[in-house]
């Protein structure tokens, strides 16, 4: 690989990094505010406190934690082009990566549970109430 292609690759990475920074900042702002509003509205309006909406609130909590606590560290890493707390080989980088992926997989699991919930409510409405009773939801969680 020659020097010119290496320089153009580094320029492309730097340009892409700025896109990541902008998207990350937007995600932090909208994700944090939107999920806080969702959680507050759910907690204040009793009509929304249905068993199905518990799945939505779980998803909102996970997404809030990701947007408010994990994304700022990622954006700081994009800005500095290095992990901001102790370098890329530090324990903090490993912990952050672990928690970030746990949040991501938990979010996907919530989406799957919402999908299963809606599928059963449409395809098997007679069994829905017994499967998704308050006790059933608590046992399943």
N, CA, C and O atoms as CSV, one atom per row, in Angstrom:
chain,resi,resn,atom,element,x,y,z
A,1,UNK,N,N,0.860,-1.167,0.000
A,1,UNK,CA,C,0.000,0.000,0.000
A,1,UNK,C,C,0.907,1.230,0.000
A,1,UNK,O,O,1.833,1.332,0.805
A,2,UNK,N,N,0.633,2.149,-0.900
A,2,UNK,CA,C,1.488,3.336,-0.976
A,2,UNK,C,C,1.014,4.427,-0.017
A,2,UNK,O,O,-0.057,4.327,0.581
A,3,UNK,N,N,1.826,5.459,0.115
A,3,UNK,CA,C,1.568,6.536,1.079
A,3,UNK,C,C,0.302,7.302,0.718
A,3,UNK,O,O,-0.456,7.671,1.615
A,4,UNK,N,N,0.049,7.553,-0.557
A,4,UNK,CA,C,-1.134,8.321,-0.981
A,4,UNK,C,C,-2.422,7.591,-0.628
A,4,UNK,O,O,-3.374,8.214,-0.160
A,5,UNK,N,N,-2.465,6.287,-0.843
A,5,UNK,CA,C,-3.692,5.546,-0.517
A,5,UNK,C,C,-3.884,5.473,1.001
A,5,UNK,O,O,-5.019,5.480,1.478
A,6,UNK,N,N,-2.796,5.403,1.758
A,6,UNK,CA,C,-2.895,5.408,3.217
A,6,UNK,C,C,-3.431,6.741,3.706
A,6,UNK,O,O,-4.290,6.775,4.587
A,7,UNK,N,N,-2.938,7.838,3.151
A,7,UNK,CA,C,-3.419,9.167,3.538
A,7,UNK,C,C,-4.878,9.359,3.181
A,7,UNK,O,O,-5.632,9.930,3.969
A,8,UNK,N,N,-5.301,8.889,1.996
A,8,UNK,CA,C,-6.706,9.044,1.609
A,8,UNK,C,C,-7.599,8.172,2.490
A,8,UNK,O,O,-8.733,8.556,2.778
A,9,UNK,N,N,-7.110,7.001,2.928
A,9,UNK,CA,C,-7.880,6.159,3.839
A,9,UNK,C,C,-8.054,6.841,5.193
A,9,UNK,O,O,-9.140,6.813,5.772
A,10,UNK,N,N,-6.992,7.448,5.692
A,10,UNK,CA,C,-7.078,8.160,6.964
A,10,UNK,C,C,-8.005,9.362,6.868
A,10,UNK,O,O,-8.720,9.664,7.823
A,11,UNK,N,N,-8.004,10.052,5.734
A,11,UNK,CA,C,-8.914,11.181,5.527
A,11,UNK,C,C,-10.356,10.709,5.498
A,11,UNK,O,O,-11.235,11.357,6.066
A,12,UNK,N,N,-10.608,9.581,4.839
A,12,UNK,CA,C,-11.965,9.035,4.778
A,12,UNK,C,C,-12.445,8.638,6.171
A,12,UNK,O,O,-13.604,8.861,6.521
A,13,UNK,N,N,-11.550,8.048,6.964
A,13,UNK,CA,C,-11.911,7.667,8.330
A,13,UNK,C,C,-12.208,8.912,9.158
A,13,UNK,O,O,-13.173,8.929,9.923
A,14,UNK,N,N,-11.398,9.946,9.016
A,14,UNK,CA,C,-11.619,11.192,9.764
A,14,UNK,C,C,-12.948,11.827,9.360
A,14,UNK,O,O,-13.684,12.312,10.220
A,15,UNK,N,N,-13.265,11.829,8.063
A,15,UNK,CA,C,-14.533,12.381,7.605
A,15,UNK,C,C,-15.706,11.582,8.166
A,15,UNK,O,O,-16.704,12.158,8.597
A,16,UNK,N,N,-15.584,10.265,8.160
A,16,UNK,CA,C,-16.644,9.418,8.698
A,16,UNK,C,C,-16.796,9.632,10.204
A,16,UNK,O,O,-17.904,9.553,10.734
A,17,UNK,N,N,-15.707,9.897,10.877
A,17,UNK,CA,C,-15.721,10.147,12.317
A,17,UNK,C,C,-16.604,11.337,12.653
A,17,UNK,O,O,-17.324,11.314,13.652
A,18,UNK,N,N,-16.556,12.381,11.823
A,18,UNK,CA,C,-17.384,13.559,12.073
A,18,UNK,C,C,-18.865,13.239,11.929
A,18,UNK,O,O,-19.693,13.774,12.666
A,19,UNK,N,N,-19.195,12.380,10.997
A,19,UNK,CA,C,-20.591,11.942,10.861
A,19,UNK,C,C,-21.013,11.199,12.126
A,19,UNK,O,O,-22.121,11.398,12.625
A,20,UNK,N,N,-20.131,10.344,12.644
A,20,UNK,CA,C,-20.420,9.618,13.883
A,20,UNK,C,C,-20.606,10.548,15.063
A,20,UNK,O,O,-21.458,10.309,15.920
A,21,UNK,N,N,-19.813,11.609,15.113
A,21,UNK,CA,C,-19.939,12.576,16.203
A,21,UNK,C,C,-21.292,13.274,16.141
A,21,UNK,O,O,-21.967,13.410,17.161
A,22,UNK,N,N,-21.688,13.715,14.956
A,22,UNK,CA,C,-22.978,14.417,14.801
A,22,UNK,C,C,-24.138,13.483,15.134
A,22,UNK,O,O,-25.046,13.856,15.877
A,23,UNK,N,N,-24.109,12.278,14.589
A,23,UNK,CA,C,-25.183,11.317,14.866
A,23,UNK,C,C,-25.210,10.987,16.358
A,23,UNK,O,O,-26.286,10.876,16.947
A,24,UNK,N,N,-24.043,10.830,16.970
A,24,UNK,CA,C,-23.975,10.530,18.398
A,24,UNK,C,C,-24.565,11.638,19.254
A,24,UNK,O,O,-25.296,11.367,20.207
A,25,UNK,N,N,-24.254,12.881,18.920
A,25,UNK,CA,C,-24.797,14.015,19.688
A,25,UNK,C,C,-26.312,14.094,19.545
A,25,UNK,O,O,-27.020,14.327,20.525
A,26,UNK,N,N,-26.809,13.902,18.332
A,26,UNK,CA,C,-28.262,13.896,18.111
A,26,UNK,C,C,-28.898,12.756,18.900
A,26,UNK,O,O,-29.950,12.937,19.512
A,27,UNK,N,N,-28.267,11.583,18.888
A,27,UNK,CA,C,-28.782,10.431,19.626
A,27,UNK,C,C,-28.807,10.701,21.126
A,27,UNK,O,O,-29.768,10.345,21.809
A,28,UNK,N,N,-27.764,11.323,21.632
A,28,UNK,CA,C,-27.716,11.637,23.062
A,28,UNK,C,C,-28.872,12.563,23.436
A,28,UNK,O,O,-29.581,12.309,24.410
A,29,UNK,N,N,-29.061,13.619,22.677
A,29,UNK,CA,C,-30.102,14.610,22.997
A,29,UNK,C,C,-31.499,14.019,22.838
A,29,UNK,O,O,-32.297,14.041,23.776
A,30,UNK,N,N,-31.795,13.488,21.647
A,30,UNK,CA,C,-33.145,12.974,21.389
A,30,UNK,C,C,-33.439,11.704,22.188
A,30,UNK,O,O,-34.548,11.522,22.691
A,31,UNK,N,N,-32.447,10.835,22.302
A,31,UNK,CA,C,-32.646,9.594,23.044
A,31,UNK,C,C,-32.883,9.824,24.519
A,31,UNK,O,O,-33.740,9.187,25.131
A,32,UNK,N,N,-32.118,10.737,25.083
A,32,UNK,CA,C,-32.285,11.026,26.506
A,32,UNK,C,C,-33.621,11.717,26.767
A,32,UNK,O,O,-34.389,11.282,27.625
A,33,UNK,N,N,-33.898,12.782,26.037
A,33,UNK,CA,C,-35.143,13.525,26.263
A,33,UNK,C,C,-36.384,12.703,25.927
A,33,UNK,O,O,-37.345,12.677,26.695
A,34,UNK,N,N,-36.361,12.040,24.791
A,34,UNK,CA,C,-37.531,11.253,24.371
A,34,UNK,C,C,-37.853,10.122,25.327
A,34,UNK,O,O,-39.018,9.879,25.640
A,35,UNK,N,N,-36.829,9.433,25.788
A,35,UNK,CA,C,-37.076,8.323,26.707
A,35,UNK,C,C,-37.455,8.801,28.099
A,35,UNK,O,O,-38.246,8.147,28.780
A,36,UNK,N,N,-36.901,9.936,28.537
A,36,UNK,CA,C,-37.335,10.507,29.821
A,36,UNK,C,C,-38.810,10.886,29.737
A,36,UNK,O,O,-39.580,10.598,30.654
A,37,UNK,N,N,-39.203,11.524,28.649
A,37,UNK,CA,C,-40.614,11.896,28.492
A,37,UNK,C,C,-41.506,10.664,28.490
A,37,UNK,O,O,-42.570,10.671,29.108
A,38,UNK,N,N,-41.091,9.614,27.809
A,38,UNK,CA,C,-41.881,8.381,27.770
A,38,UNK,C,C,-42.041,7.797,29.170
A,38,UNK,O,O,-43.139,7.391,29.552
A,39,UNK,N,N,-40.965,7.754,29.928
A,39,UNK,CA,C,-41.012,7.198,31.284
A,39,UNK,C,C,-41.882,8.062,32.196
A,39,UNK,O,O,-42.672,7.531,32.977
A,40,UNK,N,N,-41.749,9.376,32.108
A,40,UNK,CA,C,-42.541,10.287,32.946
A,40,UNK,C,C,-44.024,10.173,32.608
A,40,UNK,O,O,-44.859,10.096,33.509
A,41,UNK,N,N,-44.358,10.162,31.331
A,41,UNK,CA,C,-45.762,10.062,30.931
A,41,UNK,C,C,-46.354,8.738,31.410
A,41,UNK,O,O,-47.474,8.707,31.922
A,42,UNK,N,N,-45.617,7.659,31.249
A,42,UNK,CA,C,-46.096,6.351,31.700
A,42,UNK,C,C,-46.343,6.349,33.209
A,42,UNK,O,O,-47.338,5.793,33.675
A,43,UNK,N,N,-45.449,6.964,33.963
A,43,UNK,CA,C,-45.588,6.936,35.422
A,43,UNK,C,C,-46.711,7.842,35.923
A,43,UNK,O,O,-47.238,7.627,37.015
A,44,UNK,N,N,-47.077,8.842,35.141
A,44,UNK,CA,C,-48.097,9.795,35.603
A,44,UNK,C,C,-49.501,9.505,35.101
A,44,UNK,O,O,-50.470,9.916,35.740
A,45,UNK,N,N,-49.643,8.818,33.990
A,45,UNK,CA,C,-50.971,8.571,33.418
A,45,UNK,C,C,-51.324,7.108,33.639
A,45,UNK,O,O,-50.752,6.216,33.012
A,46,UNK,N,N,-52.267,6.875,34.532
A,46,UNK,CA,C,-52.585,5.505,34.925
A,46,UNK,C,C,-53.211,4.691,33.785
A,46,UNK,O,O,-53.083,3.467,33.760
A,47,UNK,N,N,-53.880,5.354,32.853
A,47,UNK,CA,C,-54.472,4.617,31.728
A,47,UNK,C,C,-53.406,3.945,30.862
A,47,UNK,O,O,-53.688,2.948,30.197
A,48,UNK,N,N,-52.208,4.473,30.866
A,48,UNK,CA,C,-51.124,3.899,30.060
A,48,UNK,C,C,-50.419,2.739,30.760
A,48,UNK,O,O,-49.606,2.052,30.141
A,49,UNK,N,N,-50.712,2.515,32.018
A,49,UNK,CA,C,-49.996,1.508,32.782
A,49,UNK,C,C,-50.589,0.119,32.568
A,49,UNK,O,O,-51.030,-0.547,33.505
A,50,UNK,N,N,-50.583,-0.289,31.314
A,50,UNK,CA,C,-51.071,-1.621,30.964
A,50,UNK,C,C,-49.914,-2.607,30.948
A,50,UNK,O,O,-48.746,-2.219,30.971
A,51,UNK,N,N,-50.257,-3.874,30.907
A,51,UNK,CA,C,-49.222,-4.903,30.884
A,51,UNK,C,C,-48.381,-4.812,29.616
A,51,UNK,O,O,-47.169,-5.018,29.657
A,52,UNK,N,N,-49.024,-4.503,28.484
A,52,UNK,CA,C,-48.264,-4.374,27.247
A,52,UNK,C,C,-47.266,-3.226,27.330
A,52,UNK,O,O,-46.134,-3.345,26.862
A,53,UNK,N,N,-47.687,-2.120,27.926
A,53,UNK,CA,C,-46.800,-0.954,28.000
A,53,UNK,C,C,-45.609,-1.162,28.926
A,53,UNK,O,O,-44.654,-0.387,28.887
A,54,UNK,N,N,-45.656,-2.199,29.758
A,54,UNK,CA,C,-44.481,-2.517,30.573
A,54,UNK,C,C,-43.300,-2.845,29.665
A,54,UNK,O,O,-42.166,-2.467,29.957
A,55,UNK,N,N,-43.563,-3.544,28.569
A,55,UNK,CA,C,-42.493,-3.839,27.616
A,55,UNK,C,C,-41.920,-2.555,27.019
A,55,UNK,O,O,-40.707,-2.420,26.857
A,56,UNK,N,N,-42.803,-1.622,26.696
A,56,UNK,CA,C,-42.374,-0.351,26.116
A,56,UNK,C,C,-41.529,0.434,27.122
A,56,UNK,O,O,-40.510,1.019,26.754
A,57,UNK,N,N,-41.942,0.447,28.373
A,57,UNK,CA,C,-41.188,1.178,29.396
A,57,UNK,C,C,-39.838,0.525,29.651
A,57,UNK,O,O,-38.843,1.223,29.850
A,58,UNK,N,N,-39.786,-0.805,29.649
A,58,UNK,CA,C,-38.488,-1.471,29.782
A,58,UNK,C,C,-37.553,-1.043,28.663
A,58,UNK,O,O,-36.379,-0.762,28.900
A,59,UNK,N,N,-38.072,-0.994,27.456
A,59,UNK,CA,C,-37.276,-0.561,26.311
A,59,UNK,C,C,-36.847,0.895,26.470
A,59,UNK,O,O,-35.705,1.238,26.161
A,60,UNK,N,N,-37.738,1.748,26.945
A,60,UNK,CA,C,-37.408,3.165,27.146
A,60,UNK,C,C,-36.319,3.335,28.206
A,60,UNK,O,O,-35.442,4.186,28.058
A,61,UNK,N,N,-36.367,2.541,29.263
A,61,UNK,CA,C,-35.346,2.628,30.310
A,61,UNK,C,C,-33.984,2.209,29.766
A,61,UNK,O,O,-32.981,2.879,30.010
A,62,UNK,N,N,-33.950,1.115,29.040
A,62,UNK,CA,C,-32.688,0.640,28.456
A,62,UNK,C,C,-32.129,1.669,27.478
A,62,UNK,O,O,-30.938,1.977,27.500
A,63,UNK,N,N,-33.003,2.198,26.620
A,63,UNK,CA,C,-32.550,3.181,25.640
A,63,UNK,C,C,-32.116,4.487,26.305
A,63,UNK,O,O,-31.179,5.135,25.838
A,64,UNK,N,N,-32.783,4.876,27.384
A,64,UNK,CA,C,-32.365,6.063,28.129
A,64,UNK,C,C,-30.958,5.867,28.703
A,64,UNK,O,O,-30.101,6.741,28.578
A,65,UNK,N,N,-30.734,4.720,29.329
A,65,UNK,CA,C,-29.409,4.451,29.909
A,65,UNK,C,C,-28.325,4.455,28.838
A,65,UNK,O,O,-27.227,4.966,29.057
A,66,UNK,N,N,-28.639,3.886,27.684
A,66,UNK,CA,C,-27.672,3.868,26.588
A,66,UNK,C,C,-27.382,5.279,26.090
A,66,UNK,O,O,-26.223,5.658,25.923
A,67,UNK,N,N,-28.442,6.059,25.853
A,67,UNK,CA,C,-28.259,7.410,25.314
A,67,UNK,C,C,-27.591,8.346,26.314
A,67,UNK,O,O,-26.747,9.159,25.937
A,68,UNK,N,N,-27.962,8.236,27.575
A,68,UNK,CA,C,-27.464,9.195,28.568
A,68,UNK,C,C,-26.086,8.840,29.123
A,68,UNK,O,O,-25.319,9.730,29.492
A,69,UNK,N,N,-25.769,7.553,29.185
A,69,UNK,CA,C,-24.525,7.167,29.855
A,69,UNK,C,C,-23.494,6.504,28.941
A,69,UNK,O,O,-22.292,6.640,29.168
A,70,UNK,N,N,-23.947,5.793,27.919
A,70,UNK,CA,C,-23.000,5.085,27.071
A,70,UNK,C,C,-22.584,5.921,25.852
A,70,UNK,O,O,-21.404,5.966,25.505
A,71,UNK,N,N,-23.538,6.573,25.214
A,71,UNK,CA,C,-23.232,7.330,24.001
A,71,UNK,C,C,-22.266,8.495,24.235
A,71,UNK,O,O,-21.422,8.743,23.374
A,72,UNK,N,N,-22.347,9.223,25.359
A,72,UNK,CA,C,-21.358,10.293,25.556
A,72,UNK,C,C,-19.914,9.778,25.554
A,72,UNK,O,O,-19.014,10.452,25.055
A,73,UNK,N,N,-19.701,8.599,26.106
A,73,UNK,CA,C,-18.358,8.022,26.088
A,73,UNK,C,C,-17.934,7.657,24.667
A,73,UNK,O,O,-16.778,7.850,24.289
A,74,UNK,N,N,-18.874,7.129,23.881
A,74,UNK,CA,C,-18.562,6.805,22.482
A,74,UNK,C,C,-18.231,8.065,21.687
A,74,UNK,O,O,-17.272,8.083,20.915
A,75,UNK,N,N,-19.016,9.106,21.874
A,75,UNK,CA,C,-18.763,10.359,21.147
A,75,UNK,C,C,-17.423,10.951,21.577
A,75,UNK,O,O,-16.675,11.459,20.742
A,76,UNK,N,N,-17.117,10.891,22.865
A,76,UNK,CA,C,-15.811,11.391,23.334
A,76,UNK,C,C,-14.679,10.596,22.689
A,76,UNK,O,O,-13.633,11.155,22.359
A,77,UNK,N,N,-14.886,9.310,22.512
A,77,UNK,CA,C,-13.887,8.488,21.833
A,77,UNK,C,C,-13.720,8.873,20.377
A,77,UNK,O,O,-12.604,8.881,19.859
A,78,UNK,N,N,-14.838,9.198,19.702
A,78,UNK,CA,C,-14.754,9.668,18.307
A,78,UNK,C,C,-14.004,10.996,18.222
A,78,UNK,O,O,-13.184,11.203,17.328
A,79,UNK,N,N,-14.298,11.886,19.159
A,79,UNK,CA,C,-13.657,13.202,19.144
A,79,UNK,C,C,-12.151,13.066,19.374
A,79,UNK,O,O,-11.356,13.686,18.668
A,80,UNK,N,N,-11.765,12.265,20.351
A,80,UNK,CA,C,-10.357,12.132,20.700
A,80,UNK,C,C,-9.622,11.091,19.862
A,80,UNK,O,O,-8.396,10.997,19.911
A,81,UNK,N,N,-10.377,10.315,19.098
A,81,UNK,CA,C,-9.848,9.192,18.319
A,81,UNK,C,C,-9.100,8.208,19.223
A,81,UNK,O,O,-8.119,7.586,18.815
A,82,UNK,N,N,-9.582,8.085,20.441
A,82,UNK,CA,C,-9.029,7.163,21.415
A,82,UNK,C,C,-10.045,7.028,22.536
A,82,UNK,O,O,-10.877,7.916,22.729
A,83,UNK,N,N,-9.988,5.936,23.270
A,83,UNK,CA,C,-10.894,5.776,24.399
A,83,UNK,C,C,-10.565,6.836,25.440
A,83,UNK,O,O,-9.413,6.944,25.860
A,84,UNK,N,N,-11.573,7.637,25.877
A,84,UNK,CA,C,-11.292,8.809,26.705
A,84,UNK,C,C,-10.876,8.519,28.149
A,84,UNK,O,O,-10.336,9.403,28.814
A,85,UNK,N,N,-11.113,7.312,28.646
A,85,UNK,CA,C,-10.821,7.030,30.055
A,85,UNK,C,C,-9.816,5.889,30.136
A,85,UNK,O,O,-10.210,4.724,30.187
A,86,UNK,N,N,-8.553,6.200,30.148
A,86,UNK,CA,C,-7.536,5.185,30.363
A,86,UNK,C,C,-7.018,4.479,29.127
A,86,UNK,O,O,-6.207,3.562,29.253
A,87,UNK,N,N,-7.446,4.861,27.954
A,87,UNK,CA,C,-6.944,4.231,26.739
A,87,UNK,C,C,-7.738,2.999,26.336
A,87,UNK,O,O,-8.550,2.495,27.112
A,88,UNK,N,N,-7.502,2.513,25.120
A,88,UNK,CA,C,-8.323,1.437,24.565
A,88,UNK,C,C,-8.117,0.074,25.233
A,88,UNK,O,O,-8.983,-0.793,25.116
A,89,UNK,N,N,-7.010,-0.136,25.920
A,89,UNK,CA,C,-6.743,-1.427,26.560
A,89,UNK,C,C,-7.060,-1.422,28.051
A,89,UNK,O,O,-6.705,-2.360,28.765
A,90,UNK,N,N,-7.725,-0.374,28.524
A,90,UNK,CA,C,-7.995,-0.249,29.950
A,90,UNK,C,C,-9.209,-1.081,30.362
A,90,UNK,O,O,-9.995,-1.522,29.524
A,91,UNK,N,N,-9.339,-1.278,31.646
A,91,UNK,CA,C,-10.497,-1.985,32.195
A,91,UNK,C,C,-11.771,-1.195,31.910
A,91,UNK,O,O,-12.815,-1.787,31.637
A,92,UNK,N,N,-11.696,0.136,31.970
A,92,UNK,CA,C,-12.885,0.958,31.720
A,92,UNK,C,C,-13.409,0.762,30.301
A,92,UNK,O,O,-14.620,0.782,30.086
A,93,UNK,N,N,-12.531,0.576,29.345
A,93,UNK,CA,C,-12.961,0.327,27.966
A,93,UNK,C,C,-13.661,-1.020,27.861
A,93,UNK,O,O,-14.663,-1.143,27.156
A,94,UNK,N,N,-13.154,-2.012,28.539
A,94,UNK,CA,C,-13.776,-3.342,28.528
A,94,UNK,C,C,-15.134,-3.320,29.214
A,94,UNK,O,O,-16.090,-3.920,28.722
A,95,UNK,N,N,-15.225,-2.630,30.346
A,95,UNK,CA,C,-16.502,-2.531,31.066
A,95,UNK,C,C,-17.520,-1.787,30.217
A,95,UNK,O,O,-18.674,-2.205,30.123
A,96,UNK,N,N,-17.100,-0.682,29.595
A,96,UNK,CA,C,-18.019,0.088,28.758
A,96,UNK,C,C,-18.515,-0.749,27.592
A,96,UNK,O,O,-19.705,-0.727,27.277
A,97,UNK,N,N,-17.627,-1.483,26.950
A,97,UNK,CA,C,-18.034,-2.325,25.823
A,97,UNK,C,C,-19.009,-3.402,26.282
A,97,UNK,O,O,-19.992,-3.680,25.595
A,98,UNK,N,N,-18.751,-4.005,27.425
A,98,UNK,CA,C,-19.637,-5.042,27.968
A,98,UNK,C,C,-21.030,-4.475,28.253
A,98,UNK,O,O,-22.036,-5.047,27.831
A,99,UNK,N,N,-21.082,-3.350,28.969
A,99,UNK,CA,C,-22.374,-2.741,29.312
A,99,UNK,C,C,-23.101,-2.283,28.047
A,99,UNK,O,O,-24.317,-2.444,27.936
A,100,UNK,N,N,-22.364,-1.716,27.101
A,100,UNK,CA,C,-22.963,-1.238,25.847
A,100,UNK,C,C,-23.615,-2.401,25.090
A,100,UNK,O,O,-24.746,-2.276,24.618
A,101,UNK,N,N,-22.917,-3.510,24.975
A,101,UNK,CA,C,-23.497,-4.663,24.283
A,101,UNK,C,C,-24.632,-5.289,25.080
A,101,UNK,O,O,-25.604,-5.767,24.496
A,102,UNK,N,N,-24.522,-5.294,26.405
A,102,UNK,CA,C,-25.637,-5.794,27.217
A,102,UNK,C,C,-26.899,-4.962,26.994
A,102,UNK,O,O,-27.994,-5.507,26.858
A,103,UNK,N,N,-26.738,-3.645,26.958
A,103,UNK,CA,C,-27.884,-2.764,26.691
A,103,UNK,C,C,-28.459,-3.042,25.304
A,103,UNK,O,O,-29.677,-3.098,25.130
A,104,UNK,N,N,-27.583,-3.215,24.328
A,104,UNK,CA,C,-28.049,-3.491,22.973
A,104,UNK,C,C,-28.812,-4.799,22.880
A,104,UNK,O,O,-29.875,-4.853,22.262
A,105,UNK,N,N,-28.283,-5.853,23.486
A,105,UNK,CA,C,-28.953,-7.151,23.431
A,105,UNK,C,C,-30.239,-7.155,24.251
A,105,UNK,O,O,-31.212,-7.805,23.869
A,106,UNK,N,N,-30.254,-6.440,25.365
A,106,UNK,CA,C,-31.473,-6.331,26.150
A,106,UNK,C,C,-32.544,-5.571,25.370
A,106,UNK,O,O,-33.723,-5.917,25.429
A,107,UNK,N,N,-32.135,-4.545,24.647
A,107,UNK,CA,C,-33.064,-3.794,23.803
A,107,UNK,C,C,-33.663,-4.701,22.725
A,107,UNK,O,O,-34.868,-4.657,22.477
A,108,UNK,N,N,-32.843,-5.506,22.098
A,108,UNK,CA,C,-33.332,-6.444,21.077
A,108,UNK,C,C,-34.294,-7.453,21.694
A,108,UNK,O,O,-35.305,-7.801,21.084
A,109,UNK,N,N,-33.984,-7.923,22.900
A,109,UNK,CA,C,-34.874,-8.859,23.584
A,109,UNK,C,C,-36.230,-8.216,23.862
A,109,UNK,O,O,-37.266,-8.860,23.701
A,110,UNK,N,N,-36.229,-6.947,24.280
A,110,UNK,CA,C,-37.494,-6.237,24.499
A,110,UNK,C,C,-38.293,-6.139,23.206
A,110,UNK,O,O,-39.508,-6.341,23.210
A,111,UNK,N,N,-37.615,-5.828,22.088
A,111,UNK,CA,C,-38.309,-5.786,20.800
A,111,UNK,C,C,-38.915,-7.139,20.465
A,111,UNK,O,O,-40.039,-7.205,19.967
A,112,UNK,N,N,-38.198,-8.203,20.726
A,112,UNK,CA,C,-38.717,-9.539,20.440
A,112,UNK,C,C,-39.937,-9.842,21.310
A,112,UNK,O,O,-40.917,-10.406,20.822
A,113,UNK,N,N,-39.889,-9.474,22.586
A,113,UNK,CA,C,-41.019,-9.708,23.471
A,113,UNK,C,C,-42.237,-8.889,23.044
A,113,UNK,O,O,-43.367,-9.373,23.115
A,114,UNK,N,N,-42.014,-7.674,22.608
A,114,UNK,CA,C,-43.123,-6.852,22.098
A,114,UNK,C,C,-43.735,-7.515,20.872
A,114,UNK,O,O,-44.958,-7.556,20.731
A,115,UNK,N,N,-42.889,-8.034,19.983
A,115,UNK,CA,C,-43.375,-8.703,18.780
A,115,UNK,C,C,-44.171,-9.949,19.130
A,115,UNK,O,O,-45.246,-10.170,18.572
A,116,UNK,N,N,-43.666,-10.762,20.038
A,116,UNK,CA,C,-44.383,-11.969,20.468
A,116,UNK,C,C,-45.706,-11.581,21.119
A,116,UNK,O,O,-46.735,-12.206,20.864
A,117,UNK,N,N,-45.678,-10.560,21.952
A,117,UNK,CA,C,-46.895,-10.091,22.611
A,117,UNK,C,C,-47.950,-9.689,21.593
A,117,UNK,O,O,-49.105,-10.097,21.708
A,118,UNK,N,N,-47.573,-8.897,20.600
A,118,UNK,CA,C,-48.532,-8.463,19.576
A,118,UNK,C,C,-49.002,-9.635,18.719
A,118,UNK,O,O,-50.176,-9.696,18.355
A,119,UNK,N,N,-48.106,-10.564,18.391
A,119,UNK,CA,C,-48.469,-11.740,17.599
A,119,UNK,C,C,-49.522,-12.570,18.328
A,119,UNK,O,O,-50.524,-12.967,17.734
A,120,UNK,N,N,-49.294,-12.832,19.612
A,120,UNK,CA,C,-50.249,-13.631,20.374
A,120,UNK,C,C,-51.568,-12.901,20.527
A,120,UNK,O,O,-52.629,-13.524,20.476
A,121,UNK,N,N,-51.519,-11.591,20.713
A,121,UNK,CA,C,-52.779,-10.839,20.866
A,121,UNK,C,C,-53.615,-10.868,19.599
A,121,UNK,O,O,-54.843,-10.815,19.669
A,122,UNK,N,N,-52.971,-10.953,18.441
A,122,UNK,CA,C,-53.715,-10.983,17.172
A,122,UNK,C,C,-54.114,-12.408,16.794
A,122,UNK,O,O,-55.256,-12.651,16.401
A,123,UNK,N,N,-53.190,-13.336,16.909
A,123,UNK,CA,C,-53.433,-14.698,16.434
A,123,UNK,C,C,-54.166,-15.576,17.448
A,123,UNK,O,O,-54.926,-16.464,17.062
A,124,UNK,N,N,-53.945,-15.336,18.733
A,124,UNK,CA,C,-54.547,-16.158,19.778
A,124,UNK,C,C,-55.179,-15.291,20.861
A,124,UNK,O,O,-54.754,-15.332,22.015
A,125,UNK,N,N,-56.190,-14.507,20.497
A,125,UNK,CA,C,-56.746,-13.559,21.469
A,125,UNK,C,C,-57.363,-14.235,22.696
A,125,UNK,O,O,-57.394,-13.636,23.771
A,126,UNK,N,N,-57.854,-15.472,22.557
A,126,UNK,CA,C,-58.449,-16.164,23.712
A,126,UNK,C,C,-57.396,-16.525,24.754
A,126,UNK,O,O,-57.702,-16.580,25.945
A,127,UNK,N,N,-56.170,-16.770,24.325
A,127,UNK,CA,C,-55.100,-17.159,25.245
A,127,UNK,C,C,-54.278,-15.965,25.728
A,127,UNK,O,O,-53.453,-16.094,26.632
A,128,UNK,N,N,-54.508,-14.824,25.128
A,128,UNK,CA,C,-53.666,-13.657,25.438
A,128,UNK,C,C,-53.732,-13.278,26.909
A,128,UNK,O,O,-52.696,-13.082,27.545
A,129,UNK,N,N,-54.943,-13.174,27.458
A,129,UNK,CA,C,-55.082,-12.707,28.847
A,129,UNK,C,C,-54.453,-13.673,29.838
A,129,UNK,O,O,-53.902,-13.244,30.852
A,130,UNK,N,N,-54.525,-14.963,29.563
A,130,UNK,CA,C,-53.909,-15.907,30.504
A,130,UNK,C,C,-52.383,-15.896,30.382
A,130,UNK,O,O,-51.683,-16.027,31.386
A,131,UNK,N,N,-51.868,-15.743,29.171
A,131,UNK,CA,C,-50.418,-15.719,28.986
A,131,UNK,C,C,-49.787,-14.417,29.475
A,131,UNK,O,O,-48.678,-14.411,30.009
A,132,UNK,N,N,-50.513,-13.320,29.282
A,132,UNK,CA,C,-49.968,-12.012,29.629
A,132,UNK,C,C,-50.736,-11.362,30.777
A,132,UNK,O,O,-51.053,-10.173,30.743
A,133,UNK,N,N,-51.024,-12.168,31.786
A,133,UNK,CA,C,-51.607,-11.619,33.012
A,133,UNK,C,C,-50.495,-10.939,33.802
A,133,UNK,O,O,-49.318,-11.098,33.480
A,134,UNK,N,N,-50.854,-10.195,34.817
A,134,UNK,CA,C,-49.844,-9.528,35.640
A,134,UNK,C,C,-48.882,-10.555,36.235
A,134,UNK,O,O,-47.670,-10.340,36.260
A,135,UNK,N,N,-49.429,-11.662,36.710
A,135,UNK,CA,C,-48.588,-12.720,37.288
A,135,UNK,C,C,-47.702,-13.347,36.215
A,135,UNK,O,O,-46.526,-13.619,36.458
A,136,UNK,N,N,-48.263,-13.575,35.034
A,136,UNK,CA,C,-47.479,-14.155,33.938
A,136,UNK,C,C,-46.343,-13.260,33.508
A,136,UNK,O,O,-45.250,-13.744,33.215
A,137,UNK,N,N,-46.580,-11.976,33.466
A,137,UNK,CA,C,-45.526,-11.019,33.091
A,137,UNK,C,C,-44.426,-11.020,34.149
A,137,UNK,O,O,-43.245,-11.036,33.804
A,138,UNK,N,N,-44.788,-11.003,35.418
A,138,UNK,CA,C,-43.787,-10.981,36.481
A,138,UNK,C,C,-42.978,-12.274,36.506
A,138,UNK,O,O,-41.769,-12.241,36.736
A,139,UNK,N,N,-43.630,-13.409,36.273
A,139,UNK,CA,C,-42.911,-14.684,36.248
A,139,UNK,C,C,-41.971,-14.719,35.046
A,139,UNK,O,O,-40.850,-15.218,35.151
A,140,UNK,N,N,-42.422,-14.189,33.898
A,140,UNK,CA,C,-41.597,-14.181,32.691
A,140,UNK,C,C,-40.413,-13.251,32.780
A,140,UNK,O,O,-39.389,-13.482,32.137
A,141,UNK,N,N,-40.541,-12.179,33.586
A,141,UNK,CA,C,-39.443,-11.221,33.710
A,141,UNK,C,C,-38.436,-11.760,34.675
A,141,UNK,O,O,-37.420,-11.114,34.934
